[in-house]
Amino acid sequence: IYKLSRVSAEARGRRAEEQAASHLEQRGFRILAKRAKTPTGEIDLVARRRRLLLFVEVKFRDHTDDGLWAIHPQQQRRIVKAAETWLATQPALTNLDMRFDAIIVNARGALTHIDDAFRPEI
């Protein structure tokens, strides 16, 4: 099995994030943060359009379906915690509608945007 080096996997991930950010901008979103690091985890993209705030997990996979499986419940919880931590530093944004989306970029460069990919457990 051919395995990507960590460096090339990182580069592909960064390109996928840039492609995802461009896609969101084309849909009228403003990118507020890329790779937002918090003590509880990292959020790939934070974007806003009017009253909607998106927390977006970006995955690069050879096949789109593999990207969907990669956002497992444990990772979802980590992303939600990171979003809560990030929001605590952004009080002006706390009254916006929020959504957790996923954007999967496959090996051919095709992008799939899944609105409301998961919901936080309440």
C-alpha positions as MATLAB code, in Angstrom:
seq = 'IYKLSRVSAEARGRRAEEQAASHLEQRGFRILAKRAKTPTGEIDLVARRRRLLLFVEVKFRDHTDDGLWAIHPQQQRRIVKAAETWLATQPALTNLDMRFDAIIVNARGALTHIDDAFRPEI';
ca = [
       0.000    0.000    0.000;
       1.270    3.430   -0.930;
       1.209    5.779    2.048;
       1.603    9.527    1.780;
       4.314   11.126    3.795;
       3.061   13.333    6.602;
       4.355   16.417    4.765;
       2.513   15.680    1.518;
      -0.676   14.735    3.404;
      -0.430   18.044    5.250;
       0.029   19.909    1.954;
      -3.004   18.174    0.423;
      -5.029   19.044    3.515;
      -4.037   22.697    3.290;
      -4.975   22.810   -0.409;
      -8.340   21.233    0.411;
      -8.916   23.870    3.107;
      -8.081   26.656    0.656;
     -10.463   25.153   -1.911;
     -13.172   24.881    0.775;
     -12.645   28.503    1.852;
     -12.924   29.655   -1.752;
     -16.139   27.644   -2.159;
     -17.648   29.297    0.917;
     -16.630   32.761   -0.257;
     -18.324   32.083   -3.604;
     -21.493   31.254   -1.638;
     -21.349   34.643    0.095;
     -19.610   33.657    3.333;
     -16.827   35.661    4.910;
     -14.032   33.537    6.363;
     -13.470   34.581    9.978;
     -10.800   32.023   10.849;
      -8.705   29.307    9.245;
      -7.224   26.537   11.394;
      -8.517   28.200   14.543;
      -6.527   26.625   17.355;
      -8.032   26.414   20.834;
      -6.961   24.511   23.943;
      -9.736   21.993   23.187;
      -8.990   21.438   19.494;
      -8.780   23.008   16.069;
     -11.527   24.214   13.745;
     -10.592   24.082   10.066;
     -12.778   27.014    8.983;
     -15.116   29.476   10.663;
     -17.310   31.408    8.249;
     -20.201   33.854    8.477;
     -22.973   34.960    6.167;
     -25.436   37.385    7.704;
     -26.780   35.697   10.871;
     -25.331   32.244   10.125;
     -22.048   31.136   11.639;
     -20.464   27.979   10.235;
     -17.897   25.743   11.852;
     -16.502   23.640    9.024;
     -14.498   20.423    9.125;
     -12.568   19.896    5.880;
     -11.389   16.450    4.810;
      -9.285   15.387    1.854;
      -9.821   11.772    0.905;
      -9.370    9.694   -2.225;
     -13.114    9.037   -2.237;
     -15.842   11.335   -0.899;
     -17.494    8.573    1.149;
     -14.236    8.016    3.047;
     -14.316   11.658    4.119;
     -17.790   11.293    5.589;
     -16.720    8.298    7.681;
     -13.699   10.217    8.949;
     -15.846   12.630   10.970;
     -16.708   10.144   13.703;
     -18.615   10.977   16.926;
     -15.455   11.501   18.993;
     -14.160   14.009   16.450;
     -17.563   15.710   16.317;
     -17.446   16.214   20.088;
     -13.926   17.662   19.816;
     -15.028   20.097   17.100;
     -18.048   21.192   19.162;
     -15.832   21.785   22.216;
     -13.359   23.757   20.104;
     -16.221   25.835   18.683;
     -17.526   26.572   22.189;
     -14.034   27.582   23.321;
     -13.509   29.772   20.239;
     -16.925   31.404   20.672;
     -16.104   32.285   24.271;
     -13.457   34.651   22.848;
     -15.938   36.159   20.352;
     -18.866   37.487   22.450;
     -20.283   39.541   19.558;
     -20.971   36.307   17.634;
     -22.697   34.273   20.334;
     -26.236   35.299   19.330;
     -25.879   34.089   15.726;
     -27.406   30.907   14.320;
     -24.714   28.214   14.216;
     -24.173   25.161   12.090;
     -21.547   22.436   11.802;
     -20.787   21.631    8.159;
     -18.327   19.306    6.457;
     -16.554   19.827    3.169;
     -14.972   16.795    1.548;
     -12.475   17.216   -1.302;
     -11.660   14.043   -3.201;
      -8.572   13.067   -5.186;
     -10.033   14.461   -8.430;
     -10.570   17.831   -6.757;
     -14.351   17.472   -6.587;
     -15.811   19.210   -3.562;
     -18.863   18.044   -1.598;
     -20.373   20.448    0.934;
     -22.600   18.837    3.560;
     -24.762   21.396    5.337;
     -25.528   20.542    8.952;
     -23.209   17.505    8.828;
     -23.659   16.910   12.546;
     -25.300   18.519   15.531;
     -23.903   19.083   18.975;
     -25.249   16.833   21.692;
     -27.326   18.887   24.097;
];
